[in-house]
Amino acid sequence: MSDESVKKCAILMLALGHDEAAEVFKHLGPKEVQKLGTAMASVGNVSKEGIESVLRDFHDETEGRISLADSDDYIRSVLKKALGDDKAAHLIDRILQGNESAGIESLKWLDSASVAEMIRNEHPQIIATIMVHLERDHASEILNLLPERLRNDVMVRIATLEGVQPMAMRELNEVLTQLLSGGEITKKSSLGGVKAAADILNFMGGAVEASVLANIREHDADLAQKIQDQMFTFDNILGLDDRSVQLLLREVQSETLIVALKGTSQELKDLIFKNMSSRAAEALKEDLEAKGAVRLSEVEAEQKEILKIVRKLVDEGQIVLGGKGGEEALVG
């Protein structure tokens, strides 16, 4: 979502009133709450015409939509009546199993330092199981706060994790002092594996990424190569077609792009320039020259922000990535 869209959402939330805005927040995830809350706090004075414009846009967007029941109990009841208890049981498990990790879900609302402190004394296998349930950038931040030896051990376990058995999930939620919601899970989740490890490593970057990969390579060279083949780096943007680059540029702030491009190859810069208007490309070239030297840590941080946008566009199906392992190595 662009900054302009977030600003409009913030204005809408402020116009709704306390009770209505609170109801909306109940349906948002941790990152959405943080992003929208920050935008609401930064909104200054808005003209009457500005508010009316936002309300009109909202009305136009939602006109014709209706709200349907989204209750787990309702879904269970309907399926049981239609199929009978036995036939419905397995289908219900598959449909609703994403709601059966209440304890882990609660960790998504905590900052990385708090989660790291909470789990640092747990068994590495438990930590690995928790990590694969979190957003990849969140998991990366948490792992960066753990001791190197523990972090490396956990990453090996993530890469070799083939799934999480129901009993393990129940025990994990007990460790987190939360209760399971709903019925029994009869099918293990498909989280973990090489792709999960690669996604988390993508957000680490720099020396930490190299250290973890080197450790995994000592443990299992083939596994390390599989992870590396699934990883996407900033230079892999060269593999995007022109349309994908243009979609990406619409989402990236100019200052972020300027810093991220410092120290990259001329080939990558040319790809970016090629997909901008001539005026915008000239302005970017001037900004790059005027920016001067930038610390490597700042460059990597801004490149990570752009990679987050790339992943969002991939998840939305707007672009397809060609990773180092082949054309289909990094989709999703």
N, C-alpha and C positions, 0 to 999 in steps of 0.2 A: 504494500500500500504506500502510495506516495505521501510526502509531507503535507501536500495540499489536502489530500483525502483525510489524513489523520486530523488536520486542523478543523475540517468541516465536521468530523465526528465529535471532536472536542466541543465545538460550538453547540452542536445538537444536544450533547449530554448536559451542558450547562443550561440550555434552554428548557430541558425536560422537567427539572425540579428534583429535589433530593430523593423522594421515594421511587419515582420512575427510573432515574439514573441508577439507583442501587439495584433495581431488578435487572437492568441491562448488564451491569457488571457481574451479576451472578452467573451469566452465561458465557463469560469470557475466560480465556486461559491466563496464566500468570504473566506471560510476555505482553499479551494484549492489554491487560490491566495496567501494567507499568508504562507502556508506550502511550496509551490513551490518557492515563492520569498525568503523566508529564506534560502532554500537550494541553490538557485542561488548565494546568497550573501556569502555563506560559501564555495563555490567551489574554490579550489586553482588552481594551475597549473595542467593542464591535458595534457598528452602526445598525440601526433598525433594518435598513435595506439588506445589510449583510446577513442578519439572522433570518430574514424572510427568504432570502435566496437559498440558504441552507435548508430551511424547512420545505421549500418548494422542491428542491432536488431530492430530499428524502421522500416526499410524497410521491414524486414521479417514479422513484426507484422501487417503492414498495407497493404501489397501486396494483391491485389485481392479485396480490399474494394473500394466502390464508395460512393460519397457524394450525398445525396438526399435532395430535398428541405425541409425546416423545417419552412416554413412561415405560420403564422396564417391566413394571407389573402388567401394564396393558398389553405389551408385546407377548409376555409369557402367557397371559390369559387367552389371548386370541389364538396363538399357536397350539396351545393344549386343547382348546375346544375344536380346532380344525383337524388336528392330527392325532390327538390322544396323548396321554402322558409319556408313554415310552418313545413314540416316534418324534415327539416334539423336543424331548430332552436334549438330544445331541445337537439339533438345529439351534435351540436356544443358547446352548453353550457357545457355539461358533459365533452367533450374532452378538452376544452380550459379553464375551470374554474380555473385551477391552475395558469393561467397567469393573473388572474384578481385582484391581490392584490399587485399592483406595489408599493404602499406606504409602506406596511409592508416589502416587499422584500428589500427596501432600508435600513431598520433597520438592516438587516443581515450583512451589511458592516460596521456598527458602533461598537465600543467597548462597553462593558457592562456598564461601568460607564456613557458614553454619553447617552445611551438609558435610563438608570435608572433616570438620571437627567431630561431627556425630558418628561418622562411619570409619574413621581412621584406625580404630582398634578392632574392627570386624575382620572376619576371615576374607582373604582376597577373592574367594569365589562369591561370597555374598556381595562384596563391593562391585564385582564385575556384573552380577545380576542386576543390581540397582542401576548401574551406569547405562546398560542397554535399554532401560525403560525411560531414560531422561532424554531431553533434547540434546543433540550432539554437541552443540557449543557449550551448553550447561555442563555436560559430562566432562568436556575438555577442561573447562575452568576448574572443576572440582579436582580432577586428576592432577592438574598442575600444582595444586596445593598439598598434595600427598608426598611423602618421602620418595625419592627416586626409585629405590629398590622395590617398594610396594607398588608404585605406579607401573613399573615395568612388568611386575608379576600380574597385575590386574589386566594390563593390555594383552598379554599372552592368553589369559583366560577368556577375555572378550572375543578374541580372534578365533578361539577353538570352541566357543560355546555354541552348541547346536540347537538349543532351546531350553525352556525352563519347565520342569515338571510341575504339575498341580500342587503336590505336597510341598515342593520347594517354595512355590509362590506363597502358600499359606504360612509357612514358617518365616518367610521373609517379612510378610506383613505383620506377623507377631513381633518380630524383632523391632519393627518400626512402631509398635504399640498402636496398630490400627486394626479394625475389623474388616473382613471381606464383606462385600455387599452382594446380595443375590445368591444364586445356587452354586452348584458344583461345576468346576471346570474339568472336562474329561479329555480335552485335547491340549497338549502343551503348546505354549506360545512359540512363535517362530523368530523370536528376537535373538540378537547376538550374531556371531559369525564374522567372516572377513570384511564384509561391507560395513558392518557397524564399527569395527575397529578402524577401518580406513576413514570413515566419516568423522570419528572423534579425533583422529590424528590430524585431519585436515584443518581443524580449528586450533591445534596446538602450535604448529609452525616452529621455525627456528631450531635452536639447539635441542629443545625438549623433544621435538619430533624425531630428530636425527638420533638422539640417545635411545628413545623407545624402539625405533626400528632396528638399531644396531643390536639391542638386547634380544629382540625377537629373532633376528637373523642368527644369533648364537644358539638360540633355543631350537629354531627350525628355519633353515634357509628358504625352503620352498614356501612356507607360510608367510615369511617376510616379503617374498616376491609377490605373492598373491595379494597381500595388503597393499603393497606399493602400486600394483597394477590397477587397483580400484581407487586410488587416491586422485584427487583433482587439485592441481596447483594453479596459481595465478597465471602462469605461462600457458596453461592449457586453454586459456581463452582464445588463443590462436586457432584452436580447432573449431570455434563457433562460426557459423555462416553470418553473412552481413545482416540478415533480418534479426538474428538472435542478439548480435552485438548492439543493434539499434534499440531493441527492447530493453537490453541491460542498461544502456546509457540513459534511458528515460527515468530509470529508478535510482541512479547514482547521483549524489550531490557533487557539485563541481570541485569543492575543496577536497573531498575524499578521493576523487579521481586524480587530481593534481599530485597529491602525496603518494598515492598508490603507484603511479607511473614513474616516479623517480627511481632511477636505477634499473628499470626494465629494458628489454631489448628494443632496438629501433623498429624491428619488425612488428612488435606488439603495439608500439606507439602509432605506427603507420596504419595498422588495422583500425585503431580507435579514430584517428584523424579521418580516415576514409569514410567512416560511417557517421560523420558529423557534417553539418553545413560548412561551407568554406569559411564563413565568418566565425562560427563557433570553433572550428579547427585552428584558425589563426589565433584566436583569443586564448585557446588552451596552450598553444605553443609558447605564446608570450608569458602566460602564467607560469609555465614550467621553468622557463629561463629566469623569471623574476623570483621564483621560490627559493632558489639557492639550495645549499646542502640540507638534507633532512636525515635525522637519525634512523638507522635501520629498523629499530623497534617501532617507530611511528609508521614507516612504510608498511611493515608487516601487519600492523594493526588495521590500517585502512584497507589493505588487500583482503584481510579477513572479512571486513564489512562488505566488500564487493562480492566475495565468495558466498556470503550469506544470502545476498540478493540472487546470485546465480542459482543457488539451491532452491530458493523459493520459487523462482520461475520454472525450474525443472519439476518441482512438486506440483505446480499448477498446470503442467503440460504445455507451457508456452515455448520452451526451448528444449532441445535434446543435446546432451553432451557426448563427445567422443573422448573417452579416457585413454590413458596410456596403454591399457590392456586391450584396446580395440574399440570399435564403434559403439558397442553396447556395454562397455565395461563400466560406465558410470551413469546409468539412467536411474533416477529415483533417489 
